[in-house]
Amino acid sequence: MTRTYSTRRRLLAASGAIGLTAVAGCTDAVPDGEDEDDEDGDEGEPEAEPATDVEDDPEEEALDDEAEEEEVEEEVEGEPAEDVDYEGPDGSVSFAEPEDGDEVTSPVEIVMEADDFEVESAGGEPEDGQGHLHVLVDVDCVEPGEPIPFTDRHNHFGDGETEVELDFEPGEYDLCLQASDAGHIAYDLTDEISITVVEE
């Protein structure tokens, strides 16, 4: 499945514009020649509160919308293996490409490296020093011993890939490369970089 990432700033701006449009569309005008009260002096239905009294914060609504988009799509049922050292593993993982601070164009070619760590496909029995890699976009790395969730911002490379391409909208992004065991339980093996995606 192809995913195209947008910066959080872009998401906030888009959601705020949608919210303002919705508020503007809810304003009722009084037809010409009609009083707000009827001829008998009855007030009738209570008047709607003016749009200026709406206290909803567009930024908070945007954050709520973003959180909903990032909800876990599939439960991770794996449990930490007793004979696997998640918090103090040997080896390391790193981004070979791009490098921290690079300006790149989309799709972004990502090359991952692992030293003293065996990269293999997911799904087997967890073994110490073995597993597969993930690229997390604009979210924190996962705590060691915790499952790496399946969301649009957690890219799992369960076939043992070390070279991939990801689509991004122009903007700044924080990436976390993280290793897990065969059951998607996170190791304390990470590398973090920031990149800027520019238009061609």
N, CA and C atoms as a LAMMPS dump frame, in Angstrom:
ITEM: TIMESTEP
0
ITEM: NUMBER OF ATOMS
600
ITEM: BOX BOUNDS ff ff ff
-5.0000000000000000e+02 5.0000000000000000e+02
-5.0000000000000000e+02 5.0000000000000000e+02
-5.0000000000000000e+02 5.0000000000000000e+02
ITEM: ATOMS id mol type element x y z
1 1 1 N 0.851 -1.199 0
2 1 2 C 0 0 0
3 1 3 C 0.882 1.244 0
4 2 1 N 0.615 2.173 -0.905
5 2 2 C 1.383 3.405 -1.002
6 2 3 C 0.817 4.443 -0.05
7 3 1 N 1.703 5.092 0.714
8 3 2 C 1.281 6.137 1.636
9 3 3 C 1.989 7.427 1.276
10 4 1 N 1.28 8.523 1.331
11 4 2 C 1.874 9.83 1.119
12 4 3 C 1.744 10.615 2.406
13 5 1 N 2.878 11.074 2.928
14 5 2 C 2.876 11.75 4.217
15 5 3 C 2.783 13.255 4.048
16 6 1 N 2.034 13.895 4.958
17 6 2 C 1.94 15.345 5.037
18 6 3 C 2.462 15.78 6.388
19 7 1 N 3.012 16.996 6.439
20 7 2 C 3.484 17.499 7.718
21 7 3 C 2.31 17.79 8.619
22 8 1 N 2.542 17.786 9.949
23 8 2 C 1.482 18.099 10.9
24 8 3 C 0.985 19.521 10.708
25 9 1 N 1.89 20.432 10.348
26 9 2 C 1.493 21.82 10.133
27 9 3 C 0.475 21.904 9.002
28 10 1 N 0.697 21.136 7.92
29 10 2 C -0.227 21.139 6.793
30 10 3 C -1.571 20.562 7.209
31 11 1 N -1.549 19.5 8.033
32 11 2 C -2.794 18.904 8.5
33 11 3 C -3.581 19.886 9.355
34 12 1 N -2.895 20.619 10.23
35 12 2 C -3.568 21.585 11.09
36 12 3 C -4.204 22.699 10.264
37 13 1 N -3.474 23.194 9.274
38 13 2 C -3.996 24.288 8.457
39 13 3 C -5.22 23.842 7.678
40 14 1 N -5.167 22.644 7.104
41 14 2 C -6.3 22.155 6.323
42 14 3 C -7.521 21.957 7.194
43 15 1 N -7.327 21.373 8.379
44 15 2 C -8.462 21.138 9.26
45 15 3 C -9.053 22.444 9.759
46 16 1 N -8.195 23.438 10.029
47 16 2 C -8.692 24.732 10.481
48 16 3 C -9.544 25.399 9.419
49 17 1 N -9.125 25.304 8.138
50 17 2 C -9.9 25.909 7.053
51 17 3 C -11.249 25.241 6.906
52 18 1 N -11.271 23.922 7.049
53 18 2 C -12.544 23.201 6.957
54 18 3 C -13.476 23.644 8.067
55 19 1 N -12.93 23.81 9.296
56 19 2 C -13.748 24.222 10.43
57 19 3 C -14.349 25.595 10.222
58 20 1 N -13.583 26.548 9.68
59 20 2 C -14.091 27.898 9.448
60 20 3 C -15.178 27.894 8.383
61 21 1 N -15.01 27.072 7.343
62 21 2 C -16.028 26.981 6.296
63 21 3 C -17.325 26.444 6.848
64 22 1 N -17.225 25.441 7.731
65 22 2 C -18.436 24.856 8.311
66 22 3 C -19.171 25.864 9.169
67 23 1 N -18.444 26.667 9.96
68 23 2 C -19.073 27.67 10.815
69 23 3 C -19.767 28.729 9.973
70 24 1 N -19.094 29.17 8.883
71 24 2 C -19.683 30.199 8.029
72 24 3 C -20.97 29.703 7.394
73 25 1 N -21.03 28.417 7.049
74 25 2 C -22.211 27.881 6.401
75 25 3 C -23.382 27.712 7.328
76 26 1 N -23.175 27.806 8.655
77 26 2 C -24.246 27.595 9.622
78 26 3 C -24.918 28.889 10.055
79 27 1 N -24.5 30.045 9.533
80 27 2 C -25.07 31.325 9.944
81 27 3 C -26.371 31.57 9.199
82 28 1 N -27.479 31.784 9.944
83 28 2 C -28.797 32.009 9.348
84 28 3 C -29.061 33.508 9.227
85 29 1 N -29.552 33.942 8.076
86 29 2 C -29.905 35.35 7.877
87 29 3 C -31.406 35.51 8.02
88 30 1 N -31.854 36.68 8.521
89 30 2 C -33.282 36.975 8.656
90 30 3 C -33.77 37.569 7.353
91 31 1 N -34.812 36.992 6.721
92 31 2 C -35.297 37.527 5.433
93 31 3 C -35.724 38.987 5.563
94 32 1 N -35.57 39.757 4.456
95 32 2 C -35.955 41.162 4.452
96 32 3 C -37.44 41.31 4.744
97 33 1 N -37.765 42.313 5.566
98 33 2 C -39.164 42.628 5.855
99 33 3 C -39.754 41.795 6.967
100 34 1 N -39.023 40.902 7.568
101 34 2 C -39.543 40.082 8.651
102 34 3 C -38.826 40.432 9.934
103 35 1 N -39.607 40.555 11.014
104 35 2 C -39.012 40.782 12.318
105 35 3 C -38.582 39.459 12.895
106 36 1 N -37.658 39.533 13.83
107 36 2 C -37.204 38.306 14.467
108 36 3 C -38.328 37.701 15.283
109 37 1 N -39.208 38.545 15.912
110 37 2 C -40.348 38.034 16.671
111 37 3 C -41.563 38.013 15.759
112 38 1 N -42.502 37.092 15.975
113 38 2 C -43.7 37.063 15.148
114 38 3 C -44.663 38.166 15.588
115 39 1 N -45.806 38.329 14.842
116 39 2 C -46.722 39.433 15.083
117 39 3 C -47.373 39.358 16.44
118 40 1 N -47.536 38.163 17.003
119 40 2 C -48.185 38.013 18.299
120 40 3 C -47.238 38.282 19.453
121 41 1 N -45.983 38.584 19.127
122 41 2 C -45.026 38.858 20.193
123 41 3 C -44.352 37.607 20.722
124 42 1 N -44.716 36.44 20.143
125 42 2 C -44.068 35.21 20.602
126 42 3 C -42.651 35.171 20.064
127 43 1 N -41.792 34.699 20.885
128 43 2 C -40.395 34.61 20.458
129 43 3 C -40.151 33.377 19.604
130 44 1 N -41.046 32.401 19.717
131 44 2 C -40.892 31.202 18.898
132 44 3 C -39.686 30.379 19.347
133 45 1 N -39.044 29.749 18.388
134 45 2 C -37.908 28.884 18.688
135 45 3 C -36.746 29.731 19.206
136 46 1 N -35.982 29.213 20.176
137 46 2 C -34.808 29.96 20.662
138 46 3 C -33.833 30.199 19.528
139 47 1 N -33.27 31.412 19.53
140 47 2 C -32.321 31.743 18.481
141 47 3 C -31.032 30.958 18.669
142 48 1 N -30.41 30.63 17.538
143 48 2 C -29.124 29.938 17.603
144 48 3 C -28.072 30.893 18.135
145 49 1 N -27.104 30.344 18.848
146 49 2 C -26.016 31.165 19.354
147 49 3 C -25.222 31.724 18.186
148 50 1 N -24.772 32.983 18.29
149 50 2 C -23.96 33.55 17.209
150 50 3 C -22.712 32.723 16.981
151 51 1 N -22.238 32.745 15.724
152 51 2 C -21.048 31.965 15.384
153 51 3 C -19.849 32.394 16.198
154 52 1 N -19.837 33.682 16.631
155 52 2 C -18.69 34.176 17.386
156 52 3 C -18.6 33.565 18.766
157 53 1 N -19.712 32.928 19.236
158 53 2 C -19.683 32.317 20.56
159 53 3 C -19.153 30.894 20.537
160 54 1 N -18.862 30.347 19.35
161 54 2 C -18.359 28.982 19.27
162 54 3 C -16.986 28.925 19.907
163 55 1 N -16.828 28.028 20.874
164 55 2 C -15.586 27.977 21.631
165 55 3 C -14.658 26.862 21.176
166 56 1 N -15.086 26.072 20.178
167 56 2 C -14.245 24.981 19.707
168 56 3 C -12.968 25.545 19.104
169 57 1 N -11.86 24.97 19.477
170 57 2 C -10.563 25.402 18.983
171 57 3 C -10.231 24.595 17.735
172 58 1 N -10.086 25.248 16.556
173 58 2 C -9.785 24.493 15.332
174 58 3 C -8.528 23.647 15.455
175 59 1 N -7.506 24.149 16.174
176 59 2 C -6.274 23.382 16.303
177 59 3 C -6.505 22.118 17.115
178 60 1 N -7.317 22.222 18.199
179 60 2 C -7.611 21.034 18.99
180 60 3 C -8.392 20.026 18.161
181 61 1 N -9.361 20.513 17.341
182 61 2 C -10.116 19.608 16.493
183 61 3 C -9.199 18.923 15.489
184 62 1 N -8.241 19.679 14.951
185 62 2 C -7.32 19.095 13.985
186 62 3 C -6.473 18.016 14.627
187 63 1 N -6.014 18.271 15.863
188 63 2 C -5.225 17.267 16.565
189 63 3 C -6.048 16.022 16.827
190 64 1 N -7.34 16.205 17.18
191 64 2 C -8.214 15.051 17.395
192 64 3 C -8.37 14.255 16.106
193 65 1 N -8.558 14.975 14.977
194 65 2 C -8.7 14.294 13.692
195 65 3 C -7.44 13.521 13.353
196 66 1 N -6.284 14.151 13.633
197 66 2 C -5.025 13.48 13.321
198 66 3 C -4.852 12.236 14.183
199 67 1 N -5.243 12.335 15.455
200 67 2 C -5.137 11.181 16.342
201 67 3 C -6.012 10.042 15.847
202 68 1 N -7.212 10.379 15.332
203 68 2 C -8.092 9.34 14.808
204 68 3 C -7.463 8.669 13.598
205 69 1 N -6.798 9.457 12.746
206 69 2 C -6.164 8.884 11.569
207 69 3 C -5.053 7.93 11.955
208 70 1 N -4.423 8.187 13.118
209 70 2 C -3.287 7.395 13.516
210 70 3 C -3.663 6.263 14.468
211 71 1 N -4.952 5.988 14.631
212 71 2 C -5.361 4.903 15.494
213 71 3 C -4.823 3.588 14.958
214 72 1 N -4.587 2.661 15.877
215 72 2 C -4.047 1.37 15.494
216 72 3 C -5.021 0.667 14.558
217 73 1 N -4.51 0.234 13.395
218 73 2 C -5.347 -0.433 12.416
219 73 3 C -5.403 -1.934 12.663
220 74 1 N -4.384 -2.475 13.309
221 74 2 C -4.335 -3.908 13.566
222 74 3 C -3.638 -4.12 14.9
223 75 1 N -4.241 -4.907 15.759
224 75 2 C -3.662 -5.139 17.068
225 75 3 C -2.381 -5.956 16.941
226 76 1 N -1.362 -5.579 17.717
227 76 2 C -0.129 -6.347 17.782
228 76 3 C -0.236 -7.259 18.993
229 77 1 N -0.274 -8.552 18.753
230 77 2 C -0.524 -9.492 19.83
231 77 3 C 0.752 -10.086 20.411
232 78 1 N 1.916 -9.745 19.861
233 78 2 C 3.159 -10.332 20.33
234 78 3 C 3.491 -9.923 21.756
235 79 1 N 4.214 -10.791 22.433
236 79 2 C 4.688 -10.531 23.784
237 79 3 C 6.205 -10.623 23.79
238 80 1 N 6.88 -9.873 24.672
239 80 2 C 8.338 -9.981 24.753
240 80 3 C 8.769 -11.411 25.071
241 81 1 N 9.795 -11.872 24.387
242 81 2 C 10.335 -13.203 24.645
243 81 3 C 11.284 -13.144 25.841
244 82 1 N 11.258 -14.169 26.671
245 82 2 C 12.051 -14.154 27.901
246 82 3 C 13.547 -14.159 27.629
247 83 1 N 13.979 -14.796 26.543
248 83 2 C 15.412 -14.93 26.279
249 83 3 C 15.935 -13.89 25.288
250 84 1 N 15.174 -12.824 25.064
251 84 2 C 15.601 -11.755 24.155
252 84 3 C 15.876 -10.492 24.96
253 85 1 N 17.056 -9.897 24.738
254 85 2 C 17.442 -8.664 25.438
255 85 3 C 17.005 -7.467 24.589
256 86 1 N 15.887 -6.861 24.968
257 86 2 C 15.358 -5.729 24.208
258 86 3 C 16.003 -4.405 24.605
259 87 1 N 16.416 -4.285 25.87
260 87 2 C 16.89 -2.99 26.371
261 87 3 C 18.391 -2.793 26.206
262 88 1 N 19.15 -3.856 26.094
263 88 2 C 20.597 -3.707 25.941
264 88 3 C 21.166 -4.609 24.872
265 89 1 N 20.6 -4.579 23.675
266 89 2 C 21.059 -5.502 22.629
267 89 3 C 22.409 -5.088 22.058
268 90 1 N 23.117 -6.073 21.518
269 90 2 C 24.324 -5.764 20.765
270 90 3 C 23.918 -5.208 19.402
271 91 1 N 24.875 -4.592 18.74
272 91 2 C 24.626 -4.123 17.388
273 91 3 C 24.047 -2.726 17.324
274 92 1 N 23.724 -2.316 16.106
275 92 2 C 23.171 -0.978 15.877
276 92 3 C 22.447 -0.963 14.537
277 93 1 N 21.574 0.032 14.367
278 93 2 C 20.92 0.279 13.076
279 93 3 C 21.098 1.752 12.743
280 94 1 N 21.108 2.068 11.454
281 94 2 C 21.318 3.463 11.063
282 94 3 C 20.762 3.708 9.665
283 95 1 N 20.466 5.001 9.41
284 95 2 C 20.105 5.433 8.063
285 95 3 C 21.391 5.648 7.264
286 96 1 N 21.548 4.933 6.16
287 96 2 C 22.652 5.216 5.244
288 96 3 C 22.261 6.357 4.31
289 97 1 N 21.012 6.348 3.878
290 97 2 C 20.428 7.423 3.068
291 97 3 C 18.963 7.576 3.461
292 98 1 N 18.466 8.792 3.551
293 98 2 C 19.188 10.072 3.527
294 98 3 C 19.939 10.291 4.838
295 99 1 N 20.717 11.348 4.884
296 99 2 C 21.423 11.709 6.1
297 99 3 C 20.669 12.816 6.828
298 100 1 N 20.986 12.973 8.099
299 100 2 C 20.315 13.991 8.904
300 100 3 C 20.506 15.378 8.287
301 101 1 N 19.396 16.102 8.114
302 101 2 C 19.452 17.453 7.563
303 101 3 C 19.389 17.53 6.056
304 102 1 N 19.31 16.401 5.372
305 102 2 C 19.278 16.411 3.904
306 102 3 C 17.987 17.027 3.369
307 103 1 N 18.112 17.668 2.194
308 103 2 C 16.95 18.065 1.407
309 103 3 C 16.78 17.034 0.302
310 104 1 N 15.573 16.487 0.187
311 104 2 C 15.323 15.407 -0.758
312 104 3 C 14.019 15.668 -1.497
313 105 1 N 13.801 14.926 -2.577
314 105 2 C 12.54 14.988 -3.305
315 105 3 C 11.803 13.663 -3.139
316 106 1 N 10.488 13.715 -3.333
317 106 2 C 9.649 12.521 -3.202
318 106 3 C 9.525 11.818 -4.558
319 107 1 N 9.519 10.474 -4.572
320 107 2 C 9.619 9.576 -3.421
321 107 3 C 11.027 9.566 -2.843
322 108 1 N 11.097 9.387 -1.526
323 108 2 C 12.375 9.414 -0.826
324 108 3 C 12.929 7.996 -0.753
325 109 1 N 14.134 7.819 -1.281
326 109 2 C 14.798 6.515 -1.187
327 109 3 C 15.454 6.395 0.185
328 110 1 N 15.095 5.367 0.905
329 110 2 C 15.616 5.155 2.252
330 110 3 C 16.435 3.871 2.263
331 111 1 N 17.69 4.001 2.656
332 111 2 C 18.598 2.859 2.758
333 111 3 C 18.96 2.682 4.223
334 112 1 N 18.712 1.48 4.744
335 112 2 C 18.931 1.189 6.161
336 112 3 C 20.077 0.195 6.322
337 113 1 N 20.861 0.37 7.376
338 113 2 C 21.976 -0.526 7.658
339 113 3 C 21.833 -1.097 9.061
340 114 1 N 22.334 -2.319 9.237
341 114 2 C 22.336 -2.97 10.548
342 114 3 C 23.696 -3.623 10.764
343 115 1 N 24.303 -3.346 11.9
344 115 2 C 25.583 -3.947 12.274
345 115 3 C 25.376 -4.841 13.486
346 116 1 N 25.922 -6.074 13.411
347 116 2 C 25.787 -7.056 14.498
348 116 3 C 24.318 -7.3 14.843
349 117 1 N 23.453 -7.208 13.85
350 117 2 C 22.03 -7.496 14.006
351 117 3 C 21.558 -8.137 12.715
352 118 1 N 20.925 -9.302 12.823
353 118 2 C 20.506 -10.053 11.644
354 118 3 C 19.102 -9.633 11.215
355 119 1 N 19.004 -9.049 10.021
356 119 2 C 17.713 -8.624 9.487
357 119 3 C 17.075 -9.795 8.747
358 120 1 N 15.858 -10.146 9.143
359 120 2 C 15.156 -11.271 8.533
360 120 3 C 13.665 -10.962 8.475
361 121 1 N 12.911 -11.83 7.848
362 121 2 C 11.465 -11.635 7.732
363 121 3 C 10.778 -11.827 9.074
364 122 1 N 9.634 -11.155 9.232
365 122 2 C 8.846 -11.284 10.456
366 122 3 C 8.075 -12.601 10.453
367 123 1 N 7.608 -12.975 11.639
368 123 2 C 6.7 -14.105 11.735
369 123 3 C 7.267 -15.36 12.343
370 124 1 N 8.575 -15.469 12.471
371 124 2 C 9.157 -16.654 13.082
372 124 3 C 9.216 -16.534 14.595
373 125 1 N 9.977 -17.441 15.206
374 125 2 C 10.175 -17.374 16.647
375 125 3 C 11.176 -16.264 16.968
376 126 1 N 10.868 -15.395 17.933
377 126 2 C 11.814 -14.334 18.292
378 126 3 C 13.13 -14.904 18.816
379 127 1 N 14.228 -14.385 18.313
380 127 2 C 15.554 -14.782 18.767
381 127 3 C 16.381 -13.534 19.01
382 128 1 N 17.248 -13.619 19.998
383 128 2 C 18.066 -12.471 20.372
384 128 3 C 18.952 -12.048 19.201
385 129 1 N 18.989 -10.738 18.936
386 129 2 C 19.842 -10.215 17.882
387 129 3 C 19.309 -10.398 16.481
388 130 1 N 18.022 -10.749 16.354
389 130 2 C 17.412 -10.924 15.04
390 130 3 C 16.085 -10.174 14.979
391 131 1 N 15.67 -9.831 13.766
392 131 2 C 14.378 -9.16 13.61
393 131 3 C 14.304 -8.401 12.3
394 132 1 N 13.402 -7.436 12.236
395 132 2 C 13.228 -6.642 11.021
396 132 3 C 13.168 -5.162 11.39
397 133 1 N 13.109 -4.32 10.36
398 133 2 C 13.258 -2.874 10.556
399 133 3 C 11.951 -2.135 10.286
400 134 1 N 11.889 -0.918 10.831
401 134 2 C 10.716 -0.055 10.689
402 134 3 C 11.192 1.381 10.514
403 135 1 N 10.396 2.181 9.797
404 135 2 C 10.625 3.627 9.726
405 135 3 C 9.371 4.309 10.248
406 136 1 N 9.545 5.092 11.31
407 136 2 C 8.447 5.82 11.945
408 136 3 C 8.517 7.28 11.495
409 137 1 N 7.39 7.843 11.129
410 137 2 C 7.34 9.197 10.573
411 137 3 C 6.612 10.13 11.533
412 138 1 N 7.328 11.133 12.043
413 138 2 C 6.761 12.164 12.92
414 138 3 C 6.082 11.589 14.156
415 139 1 N 6.596 10.487 14.661
416 139 2 C 6.168 9.938 15.945
417 139 3 C 7.415 9.481 16.686
418 140 1 N 7.297 9.334 18.016
419 140 2 C 8.436 8.917 18.822
420 140 3 C 8.792 7.46 18.56
421 141 1 N 10.08 7.143 18.739
422 141 2 C 10.492 5.745 18.729
423 141 3 C 9.765 5.013 19.858
424 142 1 N 9.566 3.723 19.689
425 142 2 C 8.813 2.92 20.648
426 142 3 C 9.734 2.454 21.773
427 143 1 N 9.213 2.414 22.997
428 143 2 C 9.993 1.967 24.147
429 143 3 C 10.399 0.504 23.975
430 144 1 N 11.644 0.146 24.351
431 144 2 C 12.081 -1.248 24.238
432 144 3 C 11.147 -2.186 24.996
433 145 1 N 10.849 -3.329 24.378
434 145 2 C 9.963 -4.302 24.993
435 145 3 C 8.494 -4.068 24.723
436 146 1 N 8.159 -2.951 24.044
437 146 2 C 6.773 -2.648 23.7
438 146 3 C 6.527 -2.981 22.222
439 147 1 N 5.298 -3.354 21.857
440 147 2 C 5.015 -3.655 20.447
441 147 3 C 4.999 -2.392 19.594
442 148 1 N 5.533 -2.496 18.393
443 148 2 C 5.464 -1.391 17.438
444 148 3 C 4.108 -1.467 16.738
445 149 1 N 3.265 -0.441 16.875
446 149 2 C 1.899 -0.532 16.34
447 149 3 C 1.865 -0.495 14.817
448 150 1 N 0.726 -0.894 14.284
449 150 2 C 0.48 -0.833 12.849
450 150 3 C -0.398 0.384 12.574
451 151 1 N 0.22 1.517 12.228
452 151 2 C -0.521 2.71 11.846
453 151 3 C 0.1 3.278 10.582
454 152 1 N -0.522 4.322 10.048
455 152 2 C -0.005 4.933 8.828
456 152 3 C 1.36 5.578 9.031
457 153 1 N 1.758 5.8 10.259
458 153 2 C 3.053 6.441 10.518
459 153 3 C 4.099 5.459 11.047
460 154 1 N 3.747 4.195 11.12
461 154 2 C 4.69 3.145 11.523
462 154 3 C 4.827 2.171 10.351
463 155 1 N 5.907 2.305 9.596
464 155 2 C 6.12 1.473 8.414
465 155 3 C 6.879 0.21 8.802
466 156 1 N 6.238 -0.941 8.654
467 156 2 C 6.85 -2.236 8.965
468 156 3 C 7.418 -2.844 7.683
469 157 1 N 8.662 -3.27 7.749
470 157 2 C 9.285 -3.937 6.609
471 157 3 C 9.522 -5.395 6.985
472 158 1 N 8.396 -6.124 7.039
473 158 2 C 8.407 -7.49 7.539
474 158 3 C 8.974 -8.517 6.59
475 159 1 N 9.344 -8.117 5.372
476 159 2 C 9.994 -9.045 4.446
477 159 3 C 11.51 -8.947 4.53
478 160 1 N 11.997 -8.197 5.505
479 160 2 C 13.441 -8.065 5.669
480 160 3 C 14.065 -7.013 4.778
481 161 1 N 13.259 -6.058 4.282
482 161 2 C 13.792 -5.025 3.389
483 161 3 C 14.772 -4.107 4.123
484 162 1 N 15.778 -3.646 3.373
485 162 2 C 16.703 -2.629 3.884
486 162 3 C 16.761 -1.413 2.951
487 163 1 N 16.083 -1.482 1.799
488 163 2 C 15.987 -0.345 0.882
489 163 3 C 14.53 -0.197 0.455
490 164 1 N 13.97 0.997 0.673
491 164 2 C 12.56 1.235 0.354
492 164 3 C 12.4 2.656 -0.183
493 165 1 N 11.232 2.948 -0.758
494 165 2 C 10.866 4.301 -1.163
495 165 3 C 9.555 4.678 -0.49
496 166 1 N 9.493 5.901 0.048
497 166 2 C 8.282 6.413 0.683
498 166 3 C 7.904 7.749 0.045
499 167 1 N 6.602 7.976 -0.11
500 167 2 C 6.102 9.222 -0.7
501 167 3 C 5.827 10.254 0.388
502 168 1 N 6.259 11.483 0.152
503 168 2 C 6.064 12.58 1.093
504 168 3 C 5.576 13.82 0.355
505 169 1 N 4.707 14.587 1.008
506 169 2 C 4.414 15.945 0.567
507 169 3 C 5.597 16.836 0.964
508 170 1 N 5.796 17.977 0.284
509 170 2 C 6.875 18.881 0.696
510 170 3 C 6.716 19.305 2.153
511 171 1 N 7.822 19.369 2.869
512 171 2 C 7.793 19.771 4.274
513 171 3 C 8.93 19.133 5.052
514 172 1 N 8.948 19.391 6.351
515 172 2 C 9.976 18.85 7.237
516 172 3 C 9.426 17.636 7.978
517 173 1 N 10.277 16.62 8.141
518 173 2 C 9.851 15.374 8.772
519 173 3 C 10.937 14.852 9.706
520 174 1 N 10.483 14.211 10.778
521 174 2 C 11.377 13.5 11.691
522 174 3 C 11.17 12.009 11.475
523 175 1 N 12.258 11.286 11.243
524 175 2 C 12.19 9.853 10.989
525 175 3 C 12.922 9.092 12.082
526 176 1 N 12.352 7.969 12.482
527 176 2 C 12.999 7.068 13.434
528 176 3 C 13.113 5.699 12.782
529 177 1 N 14.336 5.204 12.676
530 177 2 C 14.58 3.829 12.249
531 177 3 C 14.668 2.974 13.499
532 178 1 N 13.889 1.894 13.563
533 178 2 C 13.875 1.054 14.767
534 178 3 C 13.757 -0.413 14.384
535 179 1 N 14.515 -1.245 15.112
536 179 2 C 14.469 -2.692 14.914
537 179 3 C 13.518 -3.325 15.915
538 180 1 N 12.92 -4.439 15.499
539 180 2 C 12.088 -5.224 16.411
540 180 3 C 12.4 -6.7 16.206
541 181 1 N 11.882 -7.536 17.12
542 181 2 C 12.024 -8.973 16.923
543 181 3 C 10.992 -9.455 15.903
544 182 1 N 10.906 -10.77 15.728
545 182 2 C 9.994 -11.327 14.727
546 182 3 C 8.535 -11.045 15.042
547 183 1 N 8.227 -10.75 16.314
548 183 2 C 6.852 -10.471 16.721
549 183 3 C 6.548 -9.001 16.873
550 184 1 N 7.395 -8.118 16.299
551 184 2 C 7.185 -6.664 16.296
552 184 3 C 7.395 -6.028 17.672
553 185 1 N 8.144 -6.686 18.558
554 185 2 C 8.478 -6.106 19.856
555 185 3 C 9.767 -5.307 19.701
556 186 1 N 9.755 -4.052 20.142
557 186 2 C 10.833 -3.109 19.842
558 186 3 C 12.111 -3.405 20.613
559 187 1 N 13.223 -3.3 19.9
560 187 2 C 14.555 -3.276 20.507
561 187 3 C 14.949 -1.819 20.772
562 188 1 N 15.922 -1.661 21.663
563 188 2 C 16.544 -0.347 21.85
564 188 3 C 17.647 -0.178 20.803
565 189 1 N 17.26 -0.331 19.556
566 189 2 C 18.145 -0.131 18.409
567 189 3 C 17.457 0.872 17.494
568 190 1 N 17.902 2.12 17.545
569 190 2 C 17.231 3.184 16.798
570 190 3 C 18.242 4.144 16.179
571 191 1 N 17.777 4.874 15.2
572 191 2 C 18.514 5.998 14.628
573 191 3 C 17.475 7.04 14.237
574 192 1 N 17.742 8.304 14.547
575 192 2 C 16.772 9.366 14.281
576 192 3 C 17.403 10.454 13.423
577 193 1 N 16.668 10.888 12.409
578 193 2 C 17.119 11.975 11.546
579 193 3 C 15.942 12.892 11.234
580 194 1 N 16.269 14.086 10.74
581 194 2 C 15.267 15.02 10.225
582 194 3 C 15.61 15.323 8.774
583 195 1 N 14.584 15.365 7.932
584 195 2 C 14.795 15.669 6.519
585 195 3 C 13.802 16.738 6.074
586 196 1 N 14.126 17.392 4.971
587 196 2 C 13.217 18.351 4.35
588 196 3 C 12.926 17.878 2.936
589 197 1 N 11.651 17.677 2.645
590 197 2 C 11.236 17.247 1.311
591 197 3 C 10.858 18.493 0.513
592 198 1 N 11.475 18.657 -0.648
593 198 2 C 11.236 19.827 -1.487
594 198 3 C 10.638 19.376 -2.814
595 199 1 N 9.996 20.319 -3.499
596 199 2 C 9.443 20.017 -4.814
597 199 3 C 10.568 19.916 -5.834
598 200 1 N 10.355 19.1 -6.842
599 200 2 C 11.382 18.943 -7.879
600 200 3 C 11.489 20.199 -8.727
